Structures are given as C-alpha cells and as structure tokens.
Amino acid sequence: MTTVELSGKVALVTGASRGIGYGVAEALLARGDRVCITGRNEDALKEAVENLGADRVIGVAGKAHDEAHQAIAVERTMEAFGRVDFLVNNAGTNPVFGPIADLDLNVARKVFETNVVSALGFAQRTWHAWQKDNGGAIVNISSVAGVSASPFIGAYGISKAAMINLTLQLAHEFAPKVRVNSIAPAVVKTQFAKALYEGREAEAASAYPLGRLGVPSDIGGAAAFLTSEQSDWVTGQTLVVDGGIFLNAGVG
C-alpha cells in the first residue's frame, strides 16, 4: 500500500476477506482509516490482512451470526485501535436457488440469521462500544434483490429487503449521533455472484446501460461516501448502485 495520511477513524467491515467487503476495506484504507475485517475462513482472512496492509488492518475470523464472534470482533477493534467509528455490514449468504414455493424453511432461517440478525447484532455492539457517545456511521450492504422481485433467489431478496428496513429503524433510533444508510448493488463481479454471470458475462453486461457489471471498488466508493463528511446530512437512505439496470424496468 502507498503511504497515506491517517484519518484517525476506524472501521469494522464484515465479510471482507474478498469481494465487496474487501473492496470496501480498500476504499476506507485509501482515505486513511484503520480497519478490522471479518470472515469465516481464517487463512483467507490472514491473506487479506497481509494484502491490505497489516500495519493498519486486523482480521477476526468467525461466523457473522455467532454472537460470540460479534463481541470478539468489536472488542478486538477497540483494543487495537481504541475506537470504532464506522460499521459496514457486508457479510451475507445465499445458499439456495429455486422457487420460493419449495424453499426449505430451515434454509430461510439461516439466510435471515446471517444476512439480517447478524447485522443487527454488530450494530448493537458498535453502538454500545463507541458510537452511542462518540457518533459515527453504519452502512448495510443490501441488494437490488431487496427492492424488486428476484425470481429463484427469493430468500436472499426478502432478507435484503429486511436489511433496508433495518437501516430505517437504526437510522431513526440512532440519530442524531449515528447515520445509517444502505447500498443496494446489482450484480458485482465476485465469487459470491459468479453463478449469475460465469460463462456469459458479455450477455449479462449487455442488459446494463453502462455496459458492464459492477466491481467491488464501485461499492467501496459508495461506502466511502456514506461514511464521509460529504454525506453528513444523509441518513435512512438506500443508494442503488446498479449500472443503470433499473432504467430498463420501464415500458417500451
């Protein structure tokens, strides 16, 4: 990493050993923040920390829905950096593809535990550890699947819609100390979304007015904005970052 002036701010980014979370961590580090990243795979997390820069990054391995992991991640962040100004809830799962009529309810519960309940848990802990008295910002990574019907990934879409409402609830209750917003990406080129474009990227990208799929830095830039002073009067909002795909929803 190139040398940058430290901002004095600290972020906790969940699900950040790769993909969107890694892109968010990169963006926050580039402006001078220090960052704690989390992820399930300890080896992948260690590699991410080394690549991002171990002088300003720590990693805490664990499953996002595990309350003990949530507590440890926040505690480690406070121990290492003395504060936690920003929380980016990115950890998520989508283990099922198929019609919602046949959805296994146990799978639905797993999706909600990881995508929604864990985000609430992390928000509660960062609030009590630092933000309640010192302020800050929270960004929840939702999805365009949360603002429109998404056939065959219904459980994921419903959970992301819940993330948007969670954003509204937190924004209302945490104001004026903490701003809470969400980002709703369309398809971003990550391992997580590979099944949606692998082997047909050109075809998939042709549906987007901007002519390409998203990349993690697109979401990183949006998260950096929503945790910056430039967005100080923005809370309770969902920023759709979709390459213009929703422009195709009209008639004609």
C-alpha positions as semicolon CSV with decimal commas, in nm:
position;residue;x (nm);y (nm);z (nm)
1;M;0,000;0,000;0,000
2;T;0,112;0,354;-0,067
3;T;0,163;0,583;0,231
4;V;-0,143;0,792;0,313
5;E;-0,222;1,038;0,588
6;L;-0,416;0,870;0,866
7;S;-0,771;0,994;0,913
8;G;-0,790;0,897;1,280
9;K;-1,108;0,699;1,202
10;V;-1,164;0,326;1,241
11;A;-1,400;0,093;1,053
12;L;-1,525;-0,260;1,109
13;V;-1,616;-0,434;0,783
14;T;-1,780;-0,777;0,799
15;G;-1,736;-1,043;0,534
16;A;-1,429;-0,868;0,396
17;S;-1,174;-1,135;0,312
18;R;-1,274;-1,098;-0,054
19;G;-1,535;-0,947;-0,285
20;I;-1,741;-0,643;-0,193
21;G;-1,621;-0,633;0,168
22;Y;-1,258;-0,636;0,055
23;G;-1,334;-0,355;-0,190
24;V;-1,491;-0,151;0,089
25;A;-1,188;-0,208;0,313
26;E;-0,958;-0,095;0,031
27;A;-1,155;0,227;-0,017
28;L;-1,155;0,313;0,352
29;L;-0,784;0,239;0,386
30;A;-0,710;0,455;0,083
31;R;-0,851;0,759;0,259
32;G;-0,654;0,688;0,578
33;D;-0,885;0,484;0,801
34;R;-0,773;0,185;1,002
35;V;-0,986;-0,125;0,955
36;C;-1,088;-0,451;1,119
37;I;-1,213;-0,710;0,871
38;T;-1,401;-1,030;0,947
39;G;-1,459;-1,352;0,756
40;R;-1,528;-1,719;0,809
41;N;-1,205;-1,859;0,665
42;E;-0,905;-1,781;0,883
43;D;-0,646;-1,845;0,610
44;A;-0,827;-1,626;0,357
45;L;-0,862;-1,357;0,622
46;K;-0,490;-1,364;0,705
47;E;-0,405;-1,331;0,336
48;A;-0,645;-1,037;0,302
49;V;-0,488;-0,862;0,602
50;E;-0,140;-0,903;0,453
51;N;-0,252;-0,777;0,113
52;L;-0,436;-0,478;0,259
53;G;-0,153;-0,389;0,496
54;A;-0,107;-0,539;0,841
55;D;0,013;-0,205;0,978
56;R;-0,343;-0,068;0,962
57;V;-0,560;-0,379;0,934
58;I;-0,655;-0,657;1,172
59;G;-0,867;-0,964;1,100
60;V;-1,107;-1,153;1,323
61;A;-1,225;-1,490;1,193
62;G;-1,570;-1,626;1,271
63;K;-1,925;-1,670;1,151
64;A;-2,121;-1,346;1,128
65;H;-2,431;-1,484;1,301
66;D;-2,229;-1,608;1,601
67;E;-2,287;-1,362;1,885
68;A;-1,956;-1,454;2,047
69;H;-1,779;-1,369;1,723
70;Q;-1,961;-1,035;1,704
71;A;-1,849;-0,949;2,056
72;I;-1,489;-1,053;1,992
73;A;-1,469;-0,855;1,666
74;V;-1,583;-0,534;1,832
75;E;-1,363;-0,593;2,137
76;R;-1,056;-0,661;1,921
77;T;-1,123;-0,347;1,720
78;M;-1,145;-0,138;2,035
79;E;-0,832;-0,299;2,181
80;A;-0,629;-0,249;1,864
81;F;-0,747;0,097;1,762
82;G;-0,933;0,246;2,059
83;R;-1,249;0,328;1,866
84;V;-1,494;0,206;1,601
85;D;-1,641;0,494;1,404
86;F;-1,785;0,303;1,111
87;L;-1,956;-0,031;1,069
88;V;-2,012;-0,184;0,726
89;N;-2,240;-0,488;0,744
90;N;-2,144;-0,684;0,435
91;A;-2,141;-1,048;0,549
92;G;-2,411;-1,244;0,372
93;T;-2,513;-1,579;0,233
94;N;-2,733;-1,715;-0,045
95;P;-2,720;-2,095;-0,024
96;V;-3,031;-2,175;-0,228
97;F;-3,154;-2,119;-0,584
98;G;-3,510;-2,210;-0,677
99;P;-3,878;-2,120;-0,648
100;I;-3,990;-1,980;-0,316
101;A;-4,282;-2,226;-0,306
102;D;-4,032;-2,505;-0,241
103;L;-3,800;-2,311;-0,011
104;D;-3,674;-2,509;0,288
105;L;-3,772;-2,300;0,588
106;N;-3,457;-2,400;0,774
107;V;-3,256;-2,252;0,488
108;A;-3,468;-1,936;0,508
109;R;-3,386;-1,911;0,879
110;K;-3,014;-1,950;0,804
111;V;-3,030;-1,673;0,544
112;F;-3,201;-1,437;0,786
113;E;-2,962;-1,521;1,070
114;T;-2,660;-1,439;0,855
115;N;-2,792;-1,152;0,645
116;V;-3,017;-0,966;0,889
117;V;-2,984;-1,073;1,252
118;S;-2,604;-1,058;1,239
119;A;-2,619;-0,703;1,102
120;L;-2,840;-0,601;1,391
121;G;-2,605;-0,771;1,637
122;F;-2,299;-0,590;1,503
123;A;-2,488;-0,259;1,503
124;Q;-2,590;-0,305;1,867
125;R;-2,234;-0,381;1,971
126;T;-2,066;-0,096;1,786
127;W;-2,333;0,140;1,923
128;H;-2,265;0,044;2,284
129;A;-1,886;0,019;2,241
130;W;-1,828;0,362;2,082
131;Q;-2,090;0,519;1,861
132;K;-2,351;0,595;2,127
133;D;-2,122;0,850;2,291
134;N;-1,897;0,947;2,002
135;G;-2,101;0,921;1,683
136;G;-2,021;0,754;1,355
137;A;-2,192;0,585;1,063
138;I;-2,327;0,245;0,965
139;V;-2,363;0,112;0,610
140;N;-2,565;-0,201;0,542
141;I;-2,495;-0,381;0,215
142;S;-2,836;-0,474;0,077
143;S;-2,909;-0,562;-0,288
144;V;-3,130;-0,471;-0,580
145;A;-3,292;-0,805;-0,494
146;G;-3,426;-0,625;-0,187
147;V;-3,607;-0,357;-0,385
148;S;-3,756;-0,571;-0,661
149;A;-3,876;-0,926;-0,714
150;S;-3,585;-1,160;-0,781
151;P;-3,704;-1,500;-0,906
152;F;-3,517;-1,803;-0,774
153;I;-3,325;-1,609;-0,508
154;G;-3,635;-1,520;-0,307
155;A;-3,496;-1,589;0,039
156;Y;-3,195;-1,371;-0,035
157;G;-3,417;-1,094;-0,173
158;I;-3,650;-1,099;0,125
159;S;-3,355;-1,080;0,363
160;K;-3,211;-0,785;0,173
161;A;-3,546;-0,607;0,187
162;A;-3,535;-0,663;0,562
163;M;-3,185;-0,508;0,562
164;I;-3,332;-0,193;0,409
165;N;-3,598;-0,172;0,678
166;L;-3,338;-0,243;0,944
167;T;-3,150;0,055;0,803
168;L;-3,457;0,274;0,851
169;Q;-3,513;0,156;1,207
170;L;-3,149;0,207;1,307
171;A;-3,132;0,546;1,136
172;H;-3,435;0,662;1,333
173;E;-3,322;0,528;1,669
174;F;-2,950;0,608;1,641
175;A;-2,998;0,968;1,527
176;P;-2,854;1,223;1,574
177;K;-2,529;1,054;1,683
178;V;-2,506;0,791;1,412
179;R;-2,608;0,799;1,047
180;V;-2,729;0,470;0,898
181;N;-2,765;0,405;0,526
182;S;-2,765;0,108;0,293
183;I;-2,628;0,027;-0,051
184;A;-2,820;-0,189;-0,298
185;P;-2,581;-0,324;-0,562
186;A;-2,680;-0,508;-0,876
187;V;-2,454;-0,790;-0,997
188;V;-2,095;-0,730;-0,887
189;K;-1,812;-0,949;-1,018
190;T;-1,729;-1,152;-0,710
191;Q;-1,701;-1,519;-0,620
192;F;-2,032;-1,482;-0,436
193;A;-2,219;-1,375;-0,751
194;K;-2,029;-1,588;-1,003
195;A;-2,324;-1,814;-1,081
196;L;-2,511;-1,511;-1,217
197;Y;-2,256;-1,431;-1,490
198;E;-1,995;-1,705;-1,524
199;G;-1,958;-1,810;-1,887
200;R;-2,195;-1,538;-2,004
201;E;-2,051;-1,212;-1,875
202;A;-2,087;-1,022;-2,203
203;E;-2,451;-1,127;-2,228
204;A;-2,518;-1,035;-1,866
205;A;-2,343;-0,699;-1,901
206;S;-2,538;-0,612;-2,217
207;A;-2,851;-0,557;-2,007
208;Y;-2,680;-0,273;-1,818
209;P;-2,699;0,076;-1,971
210;L;-2,345;0,144;-1,850
211;G;-2,228;-0,162;-2,039
212;R;-2,060;-0,362;-1,765
213;L;-2,113;-0,550;-1,442
214;G;-2,010;-0,392;-1,115
215;V;-1,675;-0,444;-0,947
216;P;-1,601;-0,428;-0,572
217;S;-1,446;-0,081;-0,597
218;D;-1,781;0,054;-0,720
219;I;-1,936;-0,042;-0,388
220;G;-1,624;0,061;-0,197
221;G;-1,656;0,413;-0,333
222;A;-2,021;0,432;-0,234
223;A;-1,942;0,310;0,119
224;A;-1,660;0,562;0,149
225;F;-1,903;0,840;0,057
226;L;-2,169;0,725;0,304
227;T;-1,912;0,720;0,586
228;S;-1,761;1,057;0,496
229;E;-1,829;1,415;0,596
230;Q;-1,967;1,473;0,246
231;S;-2,273;1,269;0,346
232;D;-2,324;1,427;0,688
233;W;-2,687;1,515;0,610
234;V;-2,777;1,174;0,466
235;T;-2,936;0,903;0,679
236;G;-3,200;0,634;0,636
237;Q;-3,137;0,612;0,263
238;T;-3,068;0,326;0,023
239;L;-2,822;0,408;-0,253
240;V;-2,885;0,187;-0,555
241;V;-2,557;0,113;-0,734
242;D;-2,671;-0,082;-1,037
243;G;-2,506;0,036;-1,358
244;G;-2,846;0,168;-1,462
245;I;-3,016;-0,173;-1,478
246;F;-3,337;-0,037;-1,325
247;L;-3,368;0,204;-1,619
248;N;-3,478;-0,098;-1,819
249;A;-3,781;-0,157;-1,598
250;G;-3,999;0,098;-1,781
251;V;-4,241;0,036;-2,065
252;G;-4,108;0,049;-2,421
